[in-house]
Amino acid sequence: MNELPDPTAQATLVRKRQRARATALAIILFAFVILVFAISIAKIKAGMPHA
């Protein structure tokens, strides 16, 4: 009736999803760091005081 899924295949699928999630988070974090860096450089070039 109800067959249990293969644990190895299920573990592989979970690892694949975790890797995809980790990659997406790394890209978002990298983009945030670049954004903060770019804003800092723009403020320095504009001569704004550090607040």
For each residue, the residues with C-beta under 8 A, 3 or more apart:
1:
2:
3:
4:
5: 9 10
6: 9 10
7: 10 11
8: 11 12
9: 5 6 12 13
10: 5 6 7 13 14
11: 7 8 14 15
12: 8 9 15 16
13: 9 10 16 17
14: 10 11 17 18
15: 11 12 18 19
16: 12 13 19 20
17: 13 14 20 21
18: 14 15 21 22
19: 15 16 22 23
20: 16 17 23 24
21: 17 18 24 25
22: 18 19 25 26
23: 19 20 26 27
24: 20 21 27 28
25: 21 22 28 29
26: 22 23 29 30
27: 23 24 30 31
28: 24 25 31 32
29: 25 26 32 33
30: 26 27 33 34
31: 27 28 34 35
32: 28 29 35 36
33: 29 30 36 37
34: 30 31 37 38
35: 31 32 38 39
36: 32 33 39 40
37: 33 34 40 41
38: 34 35 41 42
39: 35 36 42 43
40: 36 37 43 44
41: 37 38 44 45
42: 38 39 45 46
43: 39 40 46 48
44: 40 41 47 48
45: 41 42
46: 42 43
47: 44
48: 43 44 51
49:
50:
51: 48
